[in-house]
Amino acid sequence: MGAFMQSAANLVMPIPGLIDPVPVPRAVTPRADGRTDLLGLSRPQIKAVLEEAGLDVKAAKLRAKQLFHWLYHRGETDFDAMTDLAKPMRGWMAERFVVGRPEVVEAQVSNDGTRKWLLRSDDGQDYEMVFIPDADRGTLCVSSQVGCTLNCRFCHTGTMRLVRNLTPGEIVGQVMLARDALGEWPKGNMGSGIAVLDDEDEDAPQYSPDGRMLTNIVMMGMGEPLYNFEHVRDALKVVMDGDGLALSRRRITLSTSGVIPMMARASEEIGVNLAVSLHAVTKEVRDELVPLNKKYGIEELLQACADYPKASNARRITFEYVMIRDKNDSDEDARELVRLLRKYKLPAKVNLIPFNPWPGSDYECSTPDRIRAFSSIVFEGGISAPVRTPRGRDIMAACGQLKSASEKKSRAELDRLAAEKQAALG
């Protein structure tokens, strides 16, 4: 393992939990065969490991450029297929390095075309990703952590303990695996990156004008991205690099439950679109639904959104609002939402999300009539409030549902463990 990887393995990142900070190792997962996985590494990092393996500076720089192209532009995992490397160099690479992919534990396809994968890391940790196709775009929902520390009451991931942060390679690996599954790597005459479909396959998916199904990424999967900031930042920089995966920052959205100290830094160092999990307009209800609200309140959060450097009418902040029956869906709630967004003069869009039920949940989805009434009030207040169409319900495509179903975790168990921990702390 390279020196910079070893140093990374020795660091811990304090992550605020429900009760106290939880130290989470920030390590590149070591491989049993001793080889270094290049997946997720930037060009400078690839160059560094090549130098450490014995190449001189000039050779390492050239080979890093070539490897970056093969890894991220062509999606190649076999060194033998990297034809601009001499055969002895290919063998030398294969002895020392590997280009990995997450292990697929389970893959499901919904009746509506939504795809969901349960993935497993080299150290046996499970996490998820979801691909949602639409007429004009295809969105990949990417996880940033194994489990989550925030315990949002409506979220299935909240029933899981936080295990650790995902590494940059595990985050980038989700995008790579989706491209694999969708057949979106340049092949043959596809030097432009535009896919060629079989004209005789009537069921083949239709590609978007830029030639790809996967057009957008949302960091809305398992975990809180801003509690794994460095790894999320480094992974997204690889994803946005024009010589590789080349996704525009305008097509990437980072969702946070409101980790205020990291929001400005996210704008400066990543610069992607921001989505905020709001879900309530009063302290009492948001404290229940999003416990982080007890630390960073609604007004403080909205002020941080107003100060977000990248926010503008062209790049509105998206507020996610899960519609929960008799909890946050009244006309009064809708009017208060309009008042708050107007008060802070926010360039905002509100995504109204019908609650996706899961076994053991304490909540029910708002009725369609109630959701329409809520949306109308917000629209009349001059704020866009589209209702998100539920997707993938037949495959439990909401965050954490596939993993949770495989583990049979329960909210009651989580509450019991939290109570025991609180008692132990006195």
C-alpha positions in Angstrom: 0.0 0.0 0.0 1.3 3.5 -0.9 2.6 5.9 1.8 -0.2 8.4 1.2 -2.7 5.5 1.6 -1.1 4.4 4.8 -1.3 7.9 6.2 -4.9 8.1 5.2 -5.6 4.9 7.0 -4.3 6.3 10.3 -6.7 9.3 10.3 -10.1 9.4 11.9 -12.9 11.8 11.3 -15.2 12.7 14.2 -18.8 12.4 13.0 -21.5 13.8 15.2 -23.9 11.0 16.1 -27.3 11.0 17.8 -25.6 11.2 21.2 -21.9 11.6 20.8 -19.2 11.8 18.1 -18.4 8.5 16.5 -14.8 8.1 15.2 -14.9 6.6 11.7 -11.7 5.3 10.1 -10.9 7.1 6.8 -9.1 4.3 5.1 -8.6 2.9 1.7 -9.7 -0.6 2.1 -6.7 -2.9 1.9 -6.7 -5.8 -0.5 -5.8 -9.4 0.6 -3.5 -9.8 -2.5 -1.4 -6.7 -1.6 -2.1 -4.9 -4.8 -3.3 -1.3 -4.9 -6.7 -0.5 -6.3 -6.5 2.5 -8.6 -10.2 3.1 -8.7 -11.1 6.5 -7.3 -7.6 7.9 -7.6 -6.9 11.2 -9.3 -4.1 11.7 -11.8 -1.7 13.1 -9.1 -2.5 10.1 -6.9 -1.9 7.6 -9.7 1.4 9.3 -10.5 2.4 9.1 -6.8 1.7 5.3 -6.5 3.6 4.7 -9.8 6.6 6.6 -8.5 6.5 4.7 -5.3 6.4 1.4 -7.3 9.6 2.4 -9.0 8.9 4.5 -12.1 10.8 7.7 -12.5 9.0 11.1 -12.4 8.7 11.5 -16.2 7.5 8.0 -16.8 5.0 8.1 -13.9 3.5 11.3 -15.2 3.0 9.8 -18.7 1.6 6.5 -17.4 -0.7 8.3 -15.0 -2.2 10.2 -17.9 -2.7 7.0 -19.9 -4.2 5.1 -17.0 -6.6 7.9 -16.1 -7.9 7.8 -19.6 -8.3 4.0 -19.6 -9.9 3.9 -16.2 -12.4 6.8 -16.4 -13.0 7.5 -20.1 -13.1 4.0 -21.4 -14.0 2.1 -18.2 -11.3 -0.5 -18.7 -10.4 -2.8 -15.9 -7.9 -5.1 -17.7 -4.3 -3.8 -18.1 -3.8 -6.2 -21.1 -6.4 -4.2 -23.0 -4.6 -0.9 -22.5 -3.0 -1.0 -25.9 -0.8 2.1 -25.7 1.1 0.5 -22.9 4.0 -1.8 -23.9 3.4 -5.4 -23.1 6.1 -5.6 -20.4 4.6 -2.5 -18.7 1.1 -4.0 -18.8 2.5 -7.1 -16.9 4.3 -4.8 -14.5 1.1 -2.9 -13.8 -1.0 -6.1 -13.3 1.4 -7.4 -10.7 1.1 -4.3 -8.6 -2.3 -2.8 -9.3 -5.9 -3.6 -9.9 -8.8 -1.6 -11.2 -11.7 -2.8 -9.1 -15.5 -2.6 -9.0 -17.9 -3.0 -6.0 -19.1 -6.5 -5.6 -22.8 -6.8 -6.5 -24.7 -8.7 -3.9 -28.1 -8.1 -5.4 -29.4 -6.2 -8.5 -33.1 -5.5 -9.1 -35.1 -3.8 -11.9 -38.4 -2.2 -11.1 -41.5 -2.3 -13.4 -40.9 1.4 -14.0 -37.3 0.9 -15.1 -35.7 2.0 -11.8 -32.6 -0.1 -11.1 -31.2 -0.8 -7.6 -28.0 -2.5 -6.5 -26.9 -3.8 -3.1 -23.1 -3.6 -3.1 -20.4 -5.0 -0.9 -16.9 -3.6 -0.2 -13.7 -5.7 0.2 -14.2 -5.6 4.0 -17.7 -7.0 3.8 -19.7 -3.8 4.2 -23.0 -3.3 2.3 -24.3 -0.2 0.7 -26.7 0.8 -2.1 -27.1 2.8 -5.3 -30.2 3.4 -7.4 -30.5 4.5 -11.1 -33.7 6.3 -12.1 -34.4 6.7 -15.8 -36.7 9.5 -17.1 -37.6 10.7 -20.5 -34.9 13.4 -20.7 -32.4 12.2 -18.1 -31.0 9.3 -16.1 -30.1 10.0 -12.5 -27.8 7.8 -10.3 -28.4 8.1 -6.6 -25.0 7.6 -4.9 -24.2 6.6 -1.3 -21.5 8.2 0.7 -21.5 6.1 3.9 -22.3 2.6 5.1 -25.3 3.3 7.3 -25.9 6.8 8.7 -25.6 8.6 12.0 -28.5 11.1 11.6 -31.4 8.8 12.5 -34.0 10.7 10.5 -37.2 9.1 11.6 -38.8 8.7 8.1 -35.7 7.3 6.5 -35.0 3.6 6.3 -31.2 4.2 6.4 -31.9 5.8 9.8 -32.6 2.3 11.2 -29.0 1.3 10.5 -25.9 2.1 12.6 -23.2 4.1 10.9 -20.4 1.7 10.2 -17.9 3.8 8.3 -17.3 6.4 5.5 -17.1 5.1 1.9 -13.7 5.7 0.3 -13.4 7.8 -2.9 -12.9 4.6 -4.8 -16.2 3.2 -3.4 -18.0 6.3 -4.3 -16.6 6.6 -7.8 -17.0 2.8 -8.1 -20.8 3.3 -8.0 -20.7 5.5 -11.1 -18.3 3.1 -12.9 -20.5 0.1 -12.1 -23.6 2.0 -13.4 -21.8 2.8 -16.6 -20.8 -0.9 -16.9 -24.4 -2.0 -16.4 -25.8 0.5 -18.9 -23.1 -0.3 -21.5 -22.0 3.3 -21.7 -18.2 3.0 -22.3 -16.7 3.9 -25.7 -16.1 0.9 -27.8 -15.0 0.4 -31.4 -16.1 3.5 -33.3 -17.5 5.1 -30.2 -14.5 7.4 -29.7 -16.9 10.3 -29.2 -18.5 8.4 -26.3 -21.9 8.2 -28.0 -23.4 4.8 -27.6 -24.7 2.8 -30.6 -27.8 0.7 -29.9 -29.1 -2.3 -31.6 -31.8 -1.0 -33.9 -33.6 -4.4 -33.8 -34.0 -4.2 -30.0 -37.3 -2.5 -29.5 -36.9 -2.7 -25.7 -33.5 -1.0 -25.7 -33.4 2.2 -23.7 -33.4 5.5 -25.5 -30.3 7.6 -24.9 -30.4 11.3 -24.1 -29.1 13.8 -26.7 -25.6 13.8 -25.2 -25.4 10.0 -25.9 -25.8 8.6 -22.5 -28.5 7.3 -20.2 -26.6 8.3 -17.1 -26.7 12.1 -17.2 -27.1 13.2 -13.6 -25.7 12.2 -10.2 -27.3 13.0 -6.8 -25.5 12.4 -3.5 -28.7 11.3 -1.9 -28.0 7.7 -1.1 -27.1 6.2 2.2 -25.3 8.6 4.5 -24.7 12.3 5.0 -22.2 13.5 2.4 -21.0 16.4 4.4 -19.9 14.1 7.2 -17.6 12.4 4.7 -16.6 15.6 3.1 -13.1 14.9 1.9 -13.9 11.6 0.3 -17.0 13.0 -1.4 -15.1 16.0 -2.7 -12.2 13.9 -4.0 -14.6 11.4 -5.7 -16.7 14.1 -7.3 -13.6 15.8 -8.7 -12.7 12.6 -10.4 -16.2 12.3 -11.7 -16.2 15.9 -13.0 -12.7 15.6 -14.7 -13.1 16.4 -18.4 -10.6 13.8 -19.4 -12.5 11.0 -17.7 -16.2 10.6 -16.7 -16.7 14.3 -17.5 -20.0 15.0 -15.8 -20.7 18.7 -15.5 -21.0 20.1 -11.9 -24.4 21.4 -13.0 -25.5 17.8 -13.4 -24.5 16.8 -9.9 -26.4 17.6 -6.7 -25.2 17.1 -3.2 -28.0 16.6 -0.6 -27.4 17.5 3.1 -29.7 17.3 6.1 -28.1 20.7 7.2 -24.5 20.3 8.2 -24.1 24.1 8.3 -20.3 24.3 9.1 -19.6 22.4 5.9 -22.0 24.0 3.5 -19.9 27.0 2.5 -16.8 24.7 2.1 -18.8 22.4 -0.2 -19.6 25.4 -2.4 -15.9 26.5 -2.6 -14.3 23.1 -3.0 -16.9 21.1 -4.9 -19.2 23.7 -6.4 -22.1 21.4 -7.3 -25.8 22.0 -6.8 -27.2 21.9 -3.3 -30.3 20.1 -2.0 -31.4 20.4 1.6 -33.5 17.8 3.4 -36.0 20.2 5.1 -39.1 18.0 5.6 -40.7 20.3 8.2 -41.3 24.0 9.0 -41.5 23.9 12.8 -38.9 23.1 15.4 -41.0 20.5 17.1 -41.7 18.5 13.9 -38.2 18.8 12.4 -36.6 17.9 15.7 -38.6 14.6 15.4 -38.1 13.9 11.7 -34.5 15.2 11.4 -32.8 15.1 14.8 -29.9 17.2 13.5 -32.3 20.1 13.8 -31.6 20.1 17.5 -28.1 21.2 16.7 -28.6 23.3 13.6 -32.1 24.8 13.6 -34.3 25.7 10.7 -33.7 29.5 10.7 -29.9 28.9 11.0 -30.1 26.4 8.2 -32.0 28.8 5.9 -29.6 31.6 6.6 -26.7 29.3 5.6 -28.7 28.5 2.4 -29.1 32.2 1.7 -25.4 32.6 2.1 -24.5 29.7 -0.1 -22.2 31.2 -2.7 -23.4 29.1 -5.7 -27.1 29.9 -5.2 -28.8 32.0 -7.9 -32.0 32.0 -9.9 -30.1 29.8 -12.5 -29.0 27.4 -9.8 -31.7 27.3 -7.2 -31.4 25.4 -4.0 -33.6 22.4 -3.9 -35.5 21.7 -0.7 -36.6 18.1 -0.2 -39.9 17.7 1.6 -41.2 14.3 2.4 -45.0 14.3 2.6 -46.1 12.5 5.8 -49.7 12.2 6.7 -50.9 14.4 9.6 -47.3 15.3 10.4 -46.1 18.0 8.0 -48.7 18.3 5.3 -51.3 20.8 6.5 -52.2 24.0 4.6 -50.6 25.9 7.6 -47.4 24.0 7.0 -47.4 25.0 3.3 -48.0 28.7 4.1 -45.2 28.6 6.7 -42.9 27.1 4.1 -43.6 29.9 1.7 -43.1 32.5 4.5 -39.7 31.1 5.5 -38.4 30.8 1.9 -39.5 34.4 1.2 -38.1 35.7 4.4 -34.6 34.5 3.4 -35.1 35.5 -0.2 -34.0 32.1 -1.3 -33.8 31.1 -5.0 -35.6 27.9 -4.2 -37.4 24.9 -5.6 -39.3 22.5 -3.3 -39.4 18.8 -4.2 -42.5 17.3 -2.6 -41.8 13.6 -2.1 -44.6 11.2 -1.2 -43.4 9.1 1.7 -42.3 5.7 0.6 -43.5 3.2 3.3 -41.2 0.6 4.7 -41.8 -2.2 7.2 -41.7 -0.9 10.8 -42.2 2.8 9.9 -44.3 4.9 12.2 -45.6 7.1 9.3 -48.0 7.0 6.4 -47.9 8.9 3.1 -50.1 11.9 2.8 -53.1 11.4 0.6 -52.9 12.5 -3.1 -55.5 15.3 -2.5 -53.5 16.6 0.5 -50.2 16.6 -1.5 -51.9 18.5 -4.4 -53.4 21.1 -2.0 -50.0 21.6 -0.4 -48.3 21.9 -3.7 -50.9 24.5 -4.9 -50.3 26.7 -1.9 -46.5 26.7 -2.4 -46.9 27.4 -6.2 -49.3 30.2 -5.5 -46.6 31.6 -3.2 -44.4 31.9 -6.2 -42.2 28.9 -5.5 -41.9 25.8 -7.7 -43.2 22.8 -5.9 -43.4 19.7 -8.2 -44.5 16.4 -6.7 -41.9 13.7 -7.3 -43.4 10.6 -8.9 -42.7 7.6 -6.6 -40.2 5.2 -8.3 -39.2 1.6 -7.6 -41.6 0.9 -4.9 -41.9 -2.8 -6.0 -38.1 -3.2 -5.4 -38.0 -1.1 -2.2 -35.9 1.6 -3.9 -36.0 4.2 -1.1 -32.7 4.7 0.7 -31.6 1.8 2.8 -34.5 -0.5 2.0 -32.6 -3.2 0.2 -29.8 -3.4 2.7 -32.2 -3.2 5.6 -34.4 -5.9 4.2 -31.4 -8.1 4.0 -30.4 -7.4 7.6 -33.9 -7.3 9.2 -33.0 -4.3 11.3 -35.8 -2.6 13.3 -36.5 0.9 14.6 -37.2 -0.6 18.0 -33.8 -2.1 18.1 -32.2 1.3 17.2 -34.2 3.1 19.9 -33.2 0.4 22.5 -29.5 0.7 21.6 -29.7 4.5 21.8 -31.4 4.4 25.2 -28.8 1.9 26.5 -26.0 4.2 25.2 -27.5 7.2 26.9 -27.9 5.3 30.1 -24.2 4.2 30.0 -23.2 7.9 29.5 -25.1 8.8 32.7 
